[in-house]
Amino acid sequence: MGSNDCGGASFNVPRQYGVTKPLSTAGPTEADLQRNMELEKLLVDAGLYESKEEVVLREEVLGQLDQIVKSWVKQLTRQRGYTDQMVEDANAVIYTFGSYRLGVHGPGADIDTLCVGPSYVSREEDFFIILHKILEDMEEVSELQPVPDAHVPVMKFRFRGISIDLLYASISLLVVPEDLDISSGSVLYDVDEPTVRSLNGCRVADQILRLVPNVENFRTTLRCLKFWAKRRGVYSNVTGFLGGVNWALLVARVCQLYPNAVPSMLVSRFFRVYTQWRWPNPVMLCPIEEEDLGFPVWDPRRNPRDRTHHMPIITPAYPCMNSSYNVSTSTLRVMMEQFQNGNKICEEIELNKASWSALFESYFFFETYKNYLQIDIVATDADDLRIWKGWVESRLRQLTLKIERDTYGMLQCHPYPHDYVDASRQCSHCAFFMGLQRKPGERVQEGQQFDIRATVEEFRHSVNMYMFWRPGMEISVSHVRRKQIPSFVFPEGYKHSRPARLSQAGKVSAENGTLESEGGSSERRQCKRKNDADACDAESSRPEKRQSVSPNNSSTQAAVEESDEHPKQEQESSSQSISGNSGLERKQCNGGAASRSIDSAVDNRENTSCQKNGICLGTLSNDVMESEGQDCCCRIGEVTGIESQGSLLGNSCHHTIGPNLLENEKGSRSRLLQSGLESKPDTVIVEAHGGVSSDPVQKPVIRHASIFFTELVRIHIYSGLSFFLAVRYILAG
């Protein structure tokens, strides 16, 4: 359906695809065809195409699933007292959508399926209870997980090893015909909105294939862009990035704008178009349809809520909706950065300065930021963890939105859509991570802090409202610095430290010890004490910084971890600015409590007013426990029921801090003293892993010793000068 070859229409009036005329109808050159062959070879070598055996297995699984739902509907029809003829005619039909329907699925990919049943078979009871029980009793089915309260209710499971996402739609027919045309608007009569959303998956997939000029070029390009998005960590609708249908719509629009282009051209044009796209202008494949069925369609002129969408990508089937409503300002920022990076690489590929493999290099998330939130999830067994993890992952987007809301967009979040498992845990465990940084270029007030304890507590409370919660399902959120990232996130179980490599993103000069930023400009670390020439000379003579690179990092664009290699630099005055992303710098610890403050420099900007800003993390428990002479760790979200198995955050001791800690600069010192902690208003209470709290204790000692030594020298100088003047006076007399 819908495969239109525009190559032979050069002498006729070309058909217009989409809402505007194409940007170019030019076809490929010899160089484009050569690059296209190289790109397709890379996709094959990367294993993005499934084997013939897996193709046959998928078809068999879909056939068996179709028979299961047909038998299920007949059983319900018989139990409800319908006639024998009705029982015989009772039917349900399985449709596919998503990547499988579009023809871009790969090995191990799930199959998005929709079961269409009659009006008397309900979703809440018949689908999520009776059919769930039938599937649960089958040997071929494993990892069964119902998600009834999702935006699109779904039942997830594996059937003979194939991952299945099964939706259900009850249409207003007593008998569902085997040849039902699901693209017809008649299927939407007298159904609720969850049913419409369930039906729209199939309807959108069919419309996409009808609206692209060349289906095969669209499929190859989409397969390529999905592979790129997964490698760069921006493929996840549930986390706030883009999912399969979003990427399909973006690629389809580029295919409309360049109807005669081959996949190698379309990939390059993709990054060129969306790097320059002015969001929130919507991406649409066709005009928005409005029918008399009464369902709301995306229209920011009428619906105020639609005006808040950051990256609208509109579905082409009625009712037209924004498929990317999950995108936030933070995730949009991350995706735009990745688009720009992809565009730069594609320009180099077209100039024969780079190969396609450079485009698909992995994104080194743990080298990008200096501050992270670690979300630990535990359960008693693997089955409970799978259910619990799916729920928590679906709520991570809310944590991002809440942090943006409570910090007025000043604290940017980067949720990473991959989970990591600590195999050393006795209980079933996985962890998600979220990068944190101050919004670049924003002026901040002196003493301003990011206190997100209440935000995290609100998130934890919403997560614990899970209707299928079981004992042992727990969640903990903690703040970690880059050098404290746990080893289990790295493939080899540890993090390599190696000298900096020359690259376009970051070049370290071996001659003068300077660091070149991503733009290629070299910046020396400037001494804050401008009148102290000796201090500046000492600053410039420091050894070259070393990069801290994870084992799987093959890219030359590795970030420089300054604080890891030079812990003594953290003892400097708080007015010293460090080039790079904003990081947490330990400042002071009294009574064993670990305290850190935000390093103000963001994106190579030096701003002395930022030095006192920080991220404040702790627990909202009202119990305040004082600790003297031992390392104290402040938790976000108290975890109960698993302390006997060890802390979620490691073996360091944990105590709680009162809710009023570090509310604002004025009066914060008195509250710190009441909580058993003495610190400056600009300090940040965070998690101290491994008991690393000795450096902050030494800092005031060093400062006071330095002051004492300076005064002593001054006294000796004055004494010597007085003696010299007295002798000179006597001799003169």
Salt bridges, closest charged atoms under 4 A:
ASP32 OD1 - ARG35 NH2 2.80
ASP45 OD2 - LYS41 NZ 2.84
GLU50 OE1 - ARG58 NE 2.75
GLU50 OE2 - HIS105 NE2 2.74
GLU54 OE2 - ARG58 NH2 3.29
GLU60 OE1 - ARG160 NH2 3.21
ASP66 OD2 - LYS70 NZ 2.78
GLU124 OE2 - ARG123 NH1 3.82
ASP126 OD1 - ARG80 NH2 2.45
ASP137 OD1 - LYS133 NZ 3.69
GLU143 OE1 - ARG158 NE 3.45
ASP165 OD2 - LYS156 NZ 3.32
GLU178 OE2 - LYS70 NZ 3.38
ASP192 OD2 - ARG123 NH1 3.94
GLU193 OE1 - ARG197 NH1 3.77
ASP206 OD1 - ARG101 NE 3.08
GLU216 OE2 - ARG219 NH1 3.11
GLU290 OE1 - ARG302 NH1 3.49
ASP299 OD1 - ARG301 NE 3.05
ASP299 OD2 - ARG302 NE 3.42
GLU337 OE2 - ARG333 NH1 3.42
GLU350 OE2 - ARG269 NH1 3.33
GLU350 OE1 - ARG272 NH2 3.79
GLU367 OE2 - LYS495 NZ 3.87
ASP376 OD1 - ARG425 NH2 3.77
ASP376 OD1 - HIS429 NE2 2.83
ASP383 OD1 - ARG386 NH1 3.15
ASP384 OD1 - ARG470 NH1 2.52
ASP406 OD1 - ARG405 NE 2.68
ASP419 OD2 - LYS389 NZ 3.18
ASP422 OD2 - ARG425 NE 3.06
GLU442 OE2 - LYS439 NZ 3.60
GLU446 OE2 - LYS612 NZ 3.33
ASP451 OD2 - ARG453 NH2 2.69
GLU457 OE2 - ARG460 NH2 3.01
GLU458 OE2 - LYS402 NZ 2.93
GLU458 OE1 - ARG405 NH2 2.89
GLU492 OE1 - HIS496 NE2 3.58
ASP532 OD2 - ARG529 NH2 3.04
GLU539 OE2 - ARG525 NE 3.11
GLU539 OE1 - ARG542 NH1 3.13
GLU561 OE2 - ARG482 NE 2.52
GLU562 OE1 - LYS370 NZ 3.94
GLU562 OE1 - ARG525 NH1 3.88
GLU565 OE1 - ARG546 NH1 3.91
GLU570 OE2 - ARG481 NH2 3.50
GLU570 OE2 - LYS483 NZ 3.67
GLU570 OE1 - ARG586 NH1 3.52
GLU572 OE2 - ARG542 NH2 2.53
ASP603 OD2 - ARG605 NH1 3.97
GLU606 OE1 - LYS528 NZ 3.54
GLU663 OE1 - ARG671 NH2 3.91
GLU678 OE2 - ARG669 NH2 2.89
ASP682 OD2 - LYS587 NZ 2.70
GLU687 OE2 - HIS654 ND1 3.65
ASP695 OD2 - ARG586 NH1 3.07
GLU711 OE2 - ARG714 NH1 3.46
